[in-house]
Amino acid sequence: MDQNIINLYDEYTHVPLTREEFLRRLTKITGSLAGAMAILPMIEVNQAHAAVTSSQELFTEYITYPGVPAEMKAYIARPKAEKKYAAVVVIHENRGLNAHIEDVARRVANAGFLAIAPNALAPLGGTPANEDEARTKFQELKQENSLQNFINVFPYLKTRKDCNGNFGCVGFCWGGAMANSLAVNVPDLKAAVAFYGRQPDAADVPKIKAAVQLHYGSLDERVNAGIAGYEAALKSGGKTYELYMYEGAQHAFHNDTAPSRYNEVAAKLAWQRTLDFFKKYLA
């Protein structure tokens, strides 16, 4: 697919552009409105395409915990055996908790962990079915509130009888940036994995105590602009980290509901590296 189209969609979903402006510019690239409408199903995220990971062998539930300015809600998945597990916080993109991220949480659970996937939009009423509305709601979130709401996950986890107190997190896009922020702000965190997430300020990197694993797509120029500074700060601070660049991969290459950007080879390799990382540092 034309890289200009993918770049435009990335701008639409992250700047964000209005849908009218997005379609106007897409029409200009494709040459006609009919061409633009034909392209849409190939580039837009569709939750109906989510690869469904069976919950048959898992325990799952929805829970609430304290948040600001209102309570938070989250999806839980873990193996059915009643024992203590290391916990992994699964952090969604800028669309809120949806079928895809719940599926990712089940993948984490199937690997032998207690997965918890909070919904950043819970204090604003939850995730709208319409993705444009979801992204618009994200503009209403206060960054400091969102950070506190994810920090609050850890005191909640400490109250669970099925959690052993070893904590990790994995986030994607907006969630990748949050994973980096949690590494800075949660001393108890042992492992943080960020997929194509905005990097923290270099001045904050010395606060990181967790091992950090970073995944980037080589075509993701917007996010990749911050890699060099982050890596330099990690190196100078003597931090434990792994950084992987996936050649030919786009932003959101792990999201199997994004047909134009999903990269099966890169996604599977990055995910196996993620699970191996958690097994190493959360044991």
N, C-alpha and C positions, 0 to 999 in steps of 0.2 A: 504493500500500500504506500501511496505517496507520503513521504515523511512530513510534508507540509500539512497534510490532513491530520496526522497524529499529533504534530506540534500544536495545531489549532485546538484539537480536542483537549490536550493537556492544559492549554491556556484557558479554555472554557471551564474546565473542572476545577481549576486552582486559583485563577485570578480573583473572582470568576467573571466570565462574560455573561451578558444576558443571552437567553436562548435565541432571541431575535437577531442579535449581533452575530452569534455563532453561526446561525443558518445563513445569514447574509454573506459572511465570509466564506463559508463552506460552498455556497452556490457559486461564488466567484472562482474558487479553485476548481470545482468540478465542471463549470461551464453552463450549468442549468440547474433549476430547482429540482427537476426530475432526477438529475444525477446526484444531487445532494441527498434527496430522500432515499435513493437507492443505497447510498453509502452508509446512512445512519445505522441500520441494524448491524453493520460490520464493525462499527467503532464504539457504539454505546454499550455500557455495562448492562447486563440483563441477568437478574437474579434467577430467572428460570433456567439459566445455563449452569448454575452452581453444581459442582460435582458433590453429590450427597454422600457423605461418609456415614455409614450405618451407626445408629445409636443402640443397636440391639444388645451389644455386649457392654454397654456403658450405663452409668448412672448420670442422669441429667436433671437439672432443675433451674428455675429462675429465682433469683434472690434480690433483696434490697439491702442497702447499707447507707449510712449517713453521708450526705453530700451537701454542697452549697450551690445555689440557694435552696435547693430541694433535694429529696432523697435520690440516690443513684439506684439503678437497676442493672443486673448483670445475668449472663447465662453461664451456667456451671456444667462441666462435663468431666467425668473421671471414670476409671475402671470400676466395675460393680463391686469388687472385693472391698469390704469395709476395713480399711487400714489407713495409715498415714502416708501421704504422697507429697513430693515436692510440688510446689504450685507455680504455674506459668500464667501470667496475665497476658491475654491476647487483645491487642489494641487495633481497632478498626481504622479504615480510611476516613476521608471527610464526608462520609455518608451515614454515619451512625452504625449501630449494630444491625446487621442484616443476615440473610441466609448464608451468604458466603463466609462471613466471619464466624458464625456459629459452626459452620462446617470445618473451618480451620481449627476451632476449639476442640472439636471432636477428633481431629487428626492428632492434636497434642495429647488428648486423653488416651487415644489408642496407643500412643507411645509410652504410656505408663505414668502420666502426670495428672495432677488436678488442674484443669484449665478453667480460668475465669475470664469472661469477656464482658467488661462493663460497656455501658452505652453512654457516651458523653452527652447525648441529646436528652437523656432521661429527665433532667431538671427542666427542660423546655417542652416536655410532653411526649418525648419519644421520637422514633424515627419515622418520618413520613414515607408513604409508599412511593411518592414522586421524588426522584433523585434531585431534581432542580430545587424542590422545596427543602430537601435535606441539606443541600449545600448552602442554601440561603440561611437556614437556621444556624449553620456553623458560624456565620458572620455575627450572630447575636451572642455567641459564647464569649465570656471573658476568659482570657488565657489563664489568669491566675486561679480562677475557679476550676477550670478544667484540670489544671495540674493538681490542685488540691484534691479533686474528686478521684483522681487516679492514685495519688498518694494514700488516700483513705482506704484503698483496697487492702493494704497490707495489715493495718490493725484488724480489719474484718477477718482476713484469712487466719490471723492468730487465734481467733475465737473458734475456728472450725476443728472438730475432732479428727477430720480426715486430712489435715495439713501438718506436715512435719517441720515447718518453719524455714525451709529452704525455698528462696524466691527467685524467679526469673521473669522476664517479660519478652514479648516479641510484638513488634508493631509494623504497620504498613503505611507508607505515605504520611498522612497526618499522624497516624499511629507510630510510624518510625521516628518522627520528631519527638513524640511523647515518650517513646522508649529511651531515647537519648536523654530527655529531661529527667526521667525517673532514675537513670544511671547517675545523674548529677545530684538528685535530691533525696534519694532513698539509700541510706548507708547499708541497710539490711539486704539490698539487692545483690545477688551473687552473679547473675548472668543477664545481659541485656542484648537483644538482637534487633537491629533496625534495618528494615527493608526500605531503600530509597527514601529515607527520612531526612528532613532538615537537621543540620548539625547544631550542637550547642555552641555558645560563645567559648572561644578558646580559654578565656579567663576562668570559666567554670569547670574546665576539664580536670584540674587538680582535685576536685571534690569527688571524682568518680572512684568507687571502690570495687565495682563489679567488673568482671570480664566482659568485654564488648565485642560483638560480631556485627559486621556491616556488609550489606549487600547492595550493589548498585548496577544499573543497566548502563552500558556505554553510551547509549543514545539519549540519555536523560540529562541534557545539558543544564537545565534549570537547577536541579538538585546537586549535580556533580560539581558545580562551581564551588561548593563549600568543602569538598573532600580534602584538599591539600592542607588547609588550615587546621582542620580537625585532626588529621593524621599526624601533623607536626606536633600538635599539642599532646596527643596521646603518647607519641614517642618521647618527647622531652619530659613528660611526667612519669615515664616508666610504667605506663598502664599496660595491662594485658588486653590485647585486642587482635582480631582477625579482620581483614578487609578483602572483599572479593568483588571484582569487576567482571560482569558478564558481557562479553563482546556481542554486539548486534542486538542486545536486549533493550527494550523500552522501559520507561517508567511504568510501574504497575505490572511488571512481567510475571509476577507470581499469581495475579488475580485471574483465575480461570473463568470468570464471568465477563472479562474484557477481551473479546475475540481478536481485536486488532493489535493488542499489546501483549497478550499472554504468550509466553515463550516456554513451551513444555519442558525442553531440555534444561534451560536455566532454572526454571521453577523447581523441578525435581531435584537438581543438584543442590540448589540453595536450601531447600527444605531438609534434605538429608544432612547437610552441614549444620543446620539449625538444631535438629534433634540430637546429633552427635555432640554438639556444643552443650546443650542442656544436660545430657547424660554425663558429660565430663565435669561440669561445674556445679550441678545440683545434686550430685550423688551424696 
